[in-house]
Amino acid sequence: MPFLDVSEVLLDPDFVDMSLVCHRQIQTVDDDNFPTNTSQDIPFSGVVTVDRSLEARRMAAGQNINGAILIVTQFRLTQGQEPGADGTRLDADIVTYNGREYRVTFVDPYTSYGAGFVQAHCELVDFDGGRPVEQ
């Protein structure tokens, strides 16, 4: 078990990205079992690193671009939650980073390196290619 507390580094303005936005979908089901999503946009901060770089796969049917990022944060991102006592559930969070949207697919505890941190694995949401962020 590591004994290194990197909280100061993870919260350092040189590393932390303050421009992240979580799009949380709160889902309720009506009497006919039709779901309705209510969206909340929540700004948060975290350290973002590349999990898998952007990759274009060219196939006969067309092109598919995918990639993934890791976010280390104290904000409680979720990959989705089952219905609670009130019947509402949370769909997987969508995070906006550098103008692209990423869906949270898995959240790991990151507490070995600092109190209250999680590491979220986020997959790029399908997009049409558009203009590169770098331009």
N, C-alpha and C positions, 0 to 999 in steps of 0.2 A: 504494500500500500504506500503510495507516495505521501511524503510529508511536506511537499512544496506548495505554499499558498500563493497562487499567482493572481489573486484578486486585484491587486494594484495595477498589474500589467493589463488585465482584461478590462479595467475601467479607465485606463490611461487614454487621454484624448488623442494620442498619436496612433492608437490601435482601434478604438471603438468608433463605430459608425452610428451617428446620431440621426440619420435620415431614414431609418427603416420604418416601414408601416405594416402592421398586421391587419389583414382583412378577415375578421372573425365572423363566421356564419352560425347564428343561433337558429336551430331548426325546430319547429313545432309541427305537430301532425293534427289535422282536424278530425272530425268524427268519421269522415269517409277515408281516412288514412292517406290523405294528400299532404305532402310536406310543404311548408312555407319557410323560406329563409329570411331572417332579418340580419342585415349586415351592419357591423360596427368597424370603423377604421380607427385603429389604436396605434399611435406613434410609439416606438420603443428604440432601444439602443442595444448593440451587440457587436462582437468581433466576427467578421465574415471572412471565411477562407474558401478556397476552391475544393470541392469534393471530387467532381469530374468536370473537366473542361468542356466547353461547348464543342459539339461534334455534329457534323452534318452527315447523314447517311443517305446516299442517293440510291434509289431503287427504281424499278420499272414503273411503279405506281406513283412515284413522286419522291420528294425529299422530306426527311424528318430531322429536325434539329433537337438535340437533347443535351443536358448537362445538369450539374447539381452543385449546391453550396452547403457548407456547414456554418451554423450560427451558434456562437457561444454567448449566452445571455442570462440575465436574472429574470427576464420576462417569461412567464409561463406559456410558451407556445404549446399547441396541441395537434396531434395527428387525427383528432376526432375523439369524441366520447359518447358512450351509450346513453340512452335516456335516463335522466335522474328522476327523483320522486315527483317532480312537477311535470314530467313528460317531455321536457325539452332536451335536446341533445346538441352537441357541437360538431359541426362538420370540420374537416381538416382546415387549419389556418392557411391562408395565402399571404405570402410576404412579398412586398415590393422592394427590390434592391436594384439600384442602377437602372431604373426604368423597365425592368423585367419582372415578371411574376413567377414565384416559386411556391409549390405546394409542400407543406410540411408532411413528410412521410413517416418519420420516426423521431422520437425525442428520448435521449439518453440522459441520465443524471450525470452531472459533471462536478459533483460535490467533493471529489478527491482533491481537486485543485483550488477550491474556494467555496465558501458557503453560499448556497442558493443558486448556483449556476446549473444550467442545462445545456446540452449540445443538441441542436435540431438539424436533422438531415432533410434537405429541401430539394425537390426535383423541379426542374424548369417546366412551367406550364406551356403547352403547345402554343406556338406563335407562327406567323407567316414569314419569318425571316426579317422583314423590315430593314431599317437602317441600323448598322452596328452602333453600339453605345460609344465606341471609341472615337467615332468621327465627330 
